[in-house]
């Protein structure tokens, strides 16, 4: 490079107080080619003093890049934490709602079953009939919730897999008594023994599947 061009380069006295790319390249030129008439630079090349402005500029650049990296990382961290919190809140709401609904259903079934127990403990055969009819309604609802298709309890019991329903025979026996009551009404000779045994069958079926 023409020495006159080097001589006309920006002066370096007083240090660098701002980021100047042109100044950085000028210092790199002095570092590898040397120069004359410039503070800290001899005719033979660069000196230790000539490196100070260059290191200062490089340190400023490194500092700025580091700050930008930290800011970007912190912003990414805040975004990630916010998304994680949103996902956790949505999942907590979903599972809490499911648990509350399931608990409410169980409480309702327990209330219905307690009412049936009250009816079967009565001395009236009409109450026994009512208890069996209501127990069969619970059985119908339970079979539907288990995914068995059919328009009636009988149709649903026909498609039940015995391997997954060990009280299937008890369900059939209880449902047959219910059908006799539904068809014959008060003419069906319902004794206390038949009534209690039928309700016991329903109870065993419900307990197997966690209905009560």
MARKOL-141103 format. One record per residue (C-alpha): residue in one letter; x, y, z. Coordinates in steps of 0.001 Angstrom, whole numbers, plus 500000, padded with zeros to 6 digits. Example, Ala and Ser with C-alpha at 12.3 -4.5 7.8 and 13.67 -1.06 7.14 Angstrom:
REM MARKOL-141103
a512300495500507800/s513670498940507140/
//
This chain:
REM MARKOL-141103
x500000500000500000/x501166503570499285/x502730505108502401/x500807508300501777/x497590506399502238/x498790505034505556/x499858508464506665/x496385509817505957/x494664507179508082/x492761508255511187/x494870509259514157/x494964506831517080/x495814509212519869/x493407509268522762/x492100505641522328/x488842504363520863/x485590505351522493/x483156503858519988/x482778500935517598/x484488501912514333/x484887499142511721/x487110501310509529/x489384501955512473/x489561498208513215/x490721497372509695/x493246500189509853/x494707498708513051/x494884495294511413/x496818496851508536/x499291498437510935/x499616495142512791/x500758493180509747/x502536495875507680/x503833498391510142/x504018502113509370/x505641505362510247/x504564508516511983/x501803506746513863/x501730506632517634/x503027503272518928/x504180502067515507/x507835502008514437/x509408501877510997/x510166498179511554/x506577497197512263/x504244497099515238/x505175497429518906/x503423496267522070/x501913499709522454/x500402499473518976/x498367496413520021/x496487498193522800/x493948500002520541/x493330496794518587/x492714494738521718/x490441497471523040/x488339497362519876/x488200493568519877/x487162493558523527/x484346495999522774/x483117493761519938/x483293490626522102/x481466492416524930/x478658493568522631/x478251490081521134/x478235488551524613/x475546490971525800/x473429490237522725/x473802486501523314/x472804486849526972/x469770488947526088/x468692486435523452/x469213483485525787/x467283485206528589/x464392485986526217/x464331482350525063/x464377481178528692/x461426483413529608/x459452482210526586/x460143478557527400/x459121478979531032/x455920480754529984/x454976477975527545/x455742475251530093/x453555477014532655/x450710477302530130/x450913473612529217/x451013472549532874/x447998474745533661/x446009473307530731/x446841469721531703/x446037470357535368/x442677471848534405/x441898468959532050/x442754466171534498/x441229467958537480/x437983468388535568/x438004464721534567/x438611463651538173/x435845465892539477/x433368464560536914/x434282460961537684/x433950461581541427/x430555463208540898/x429376460217538868/x430504457810541553/x428754459847544217/x425549459777542158/x425749455994541714/x426363455515545423/x423305457628546169/x421185455552543751/x422500452329545218/x421801453477548804/x418238454221547748/x417953450683546332/x419311449236549578/x416664451166551488/x413927449769549249/x415105446152549518/x415214446375553302/x411560447373553347/x408835444916554279/x406813445813551167/x407061443624548068/x406294446707545980/x409488448306547292/x411392445141546394/x410066445329542851/x411044448974542631/x414531448193543931/x415080445550541240/x413779447799538455/x416072450652539502/x419067448310539864/x418503447145536287/x418573450765535117/x421999451156536717/x423089447945534987/x421927449334531651/x423884452574532202/x426974450643533253/x426921448413530169/x426593451494527969/x429564453174529659/x431595450007529117/x430941450293525381/x428549447381524826/x426059448124522007/x422367447321522104/x418944448819522629/x418283446873525836/x420135445236528680/x419536441812527138/x421078442822523803/x424094444303525556/x424634441233527728/x424642439032524606/x427774440739523261/x429648440777526586/x432970438939526632/x432752436473529562/x436536436675530008/x436153440343530920/x432893439948532841/x433151437209535476/x429732438118536971/x427983437820533607/x425798434900534759/x424689436875537812/x423795439817535574/x421651437508533428/x419845435997536431/x419108439410537932/x417903440779534590/x415561437803534081/x413847438566537414/x413544442188536345/x411846441099533095/x409349438941534993/x408491441902537205/x408189444238534200/x405911441822532323/x403762440484535180/x403837443390537600/x402249442622540970/x401173439184539743/x404748437958539828/x405245436023543104/x408267437918544392/x409425436528547735/x411884438175550044/x414421435428549263/x414233436043545486/x414329439816545996/x417424439752548241/x419209437247546007/x418491439370542912/x419798442540544533/x422890440604545653/x423522439615542032/x423306443247540960/x425632444250543780/x428270441704542766/x428153442938539156/x428453446570540177/x431344445918542536/x433267444001539890/x433208447010537595/x433679449666540265/x430185451052539938/x429624451117543703/
//
